[in-house]
Amino acid sequence: MNSLKKFKVIKTFNSIADRYILANHLLSFGQDVCWRRTLCEQIYSSVKEKGVVLDVATGTGENFKYCLNDFKVKIGIDPARKMMEIGKKRFPDVVFMEGIAEELPFRDNSIDLITVSFGVRNFADRKEAFREFNRVLKKDGILAVLEFFPMENGSFINKAASAYIYNILPYLGGIITGNFNAYKYLAKSIKNFIMPEIMKLELKERNFDVINNHRIFPNVYVILGRKV
Ligand SMILES: C[S@@+](CC[C@H](N)C(=O)[O-])C[C@H]1O[C@@H](n2cnc3c(N)ncnc32)[C@H](O)[C@@H]1O
């Protein structure tokens, strides 16, 4: 585990917690709501049993606003305490726990659905996290990932979106939250991340069947894996 990366990432998210939701809405021009709704649609057409849902890298628990309500047990886990303090106030029926994706405090085969939105990019050890997801999911359980990937060059729209994400967003994010470094980190973490094809291979290596790969914006995807 790269503990320096872990420490820096937690500090970054704690520092922007108060303005995180507002910044997301403004910086994405409200698109984040549509992306989360698409995640929900994909989940509901794939999940069989609405027993236990675990939202990993839950932050302020934003995913619980859009879906997951009809699960019997709802758990959010994240290492950034200040992000979850906001989540606890908003969603009193969700159990929020401090922890990391790479070491989940749950029994084998105990979870029906794992959701991770905009979290995988931040993991210190992604492959270990995928191994943990596979361990705690029940057989046929679903892993649903909503994530930003590096922008591919090509069309005018892609070039414009690249310029926005890599050059403009860090400054706007800095103005909204007062933390310019946090949004420089965000842009860098997208630029340096793996492509969706690689994530699909990594999931297959960890015994997931990739059952859906849905592109909702030039560089935003929902990827669904089913535990084999
Ligand atoms: C961009 S926020 C996403 C929050 C939320 N999922 C959402 O969609 O709004 C990324 C979150 O990942 C969390 N995080 C960072 N490293 C993590 C790890 N190793 N395991 C679990 N969560 C982690 C951060 O603390 C932060 O709350």
The ligand as a MOL file (V3000), in Angstrom:
LIG
                    3D

  0  0  0     0  0            999 V3000
M  V30 BEGIN CTAB
M  V30 COUNTS 27 29 0 0 0
M  V30 BEGIN ATOM
M  V30 1 C -14.1130 12.1640 -6.0290 0
M  V30 2 S -14.5840 11.5640 -4.4380 0 CHG=1
M  V30 3 C -16.0300 10.6170 -4.8470 0
M  V30 4 C -17.0310 10.5970 -3.7340 0
M  V30 5 C -18.3790 9.9640 -4.0890 0
M  V30 6 N -18.2470 8.5830 -4.4870 0
M  V30 7 C -19.0880 10.7340 -5.1790 0
M  V30 8 O -19.4190 10.1490 -6.2120 0
M  V30 9 O -19.3410 11.9270 -4.9800 0 CHG=-1
M  V30 10 C -13.3740 10.2980 -4.1730 0
M  V30 11 C -13.4730 9.6590 -2.8060 0
M  V30 12 O -12.5600 8.5380 -2.7790 0
M  V30 13 C -12.1180 8.4030 -1.4450 0
M  V30 14 N -10.9510 7.5090 -1.3920 0
M  V30 15 C -9.6660 7.8120 -1.6410 0
M  V30 16 N -8.8820 6.7300 -1.4920 0
M  V30 17 C -9.6950 5.7090 -1.1450 0
M  V30 18 C -9.4880 4.3380 -0.8550 0
M  V30 19 N -8.2640 3.7930 -0.9110 0
M  V30 20 N -10.5430 3.5760 -0.5260 0
M  V30 21 C -11.7890 4.1150 -0.4810 0
M  V30 22 N -12.0530 5.4090 -0.7610 0
M  V30 23 C -11.0230 6.1960 -1.0890 0
M  V30 24 C -11.8390 9.8400 -1.0460 0
M  V30 25 O -11.7140 10.0100 0.3450 0
M  V30 26 C -13.0430 10.5580 -1.6540 0
M  V30 27 O -14.0950 10.7000 -0.7310 0
M  V30 END ATOM
M  V30 BEGIN BOND
M  V30 1 1 1 2
M  V30 2 1 2 3
M  V30 3 1 2 10
M  V30 4 1 3 4
M  V30 5 1 4 5
M  V30 6 1 5 6
M  V30 7 1 5 7
M  V30 8 2 7 8
M  V30 9 1 7 9
M  V30 10 1 10 11
M  V30 11 1 11 12
M  V30 12 1 11 26
M  V30 13 1 12 13
M  V30 14 1 13 14
M  V30 15 1 13 24
M  V30 16 1 14 15
M  V30 17 1 14 23
M  V30 18 2 15 16
M  V30 19 1 16 17
M  V30 20 1 17 18
M  V30 21 2 17 23
M  V30 22 1 18 19
M  V30 23 2 18 20
M  V30 24 1 20 21
M  V30 25 2 21 22
M  V30 26 1 22 23
M  V30 27 1 24 25
M  V30 28 1 24 26
M  V30 29 1 26 27
M  V30 END BOND
M  V30 END CTAB
M  END
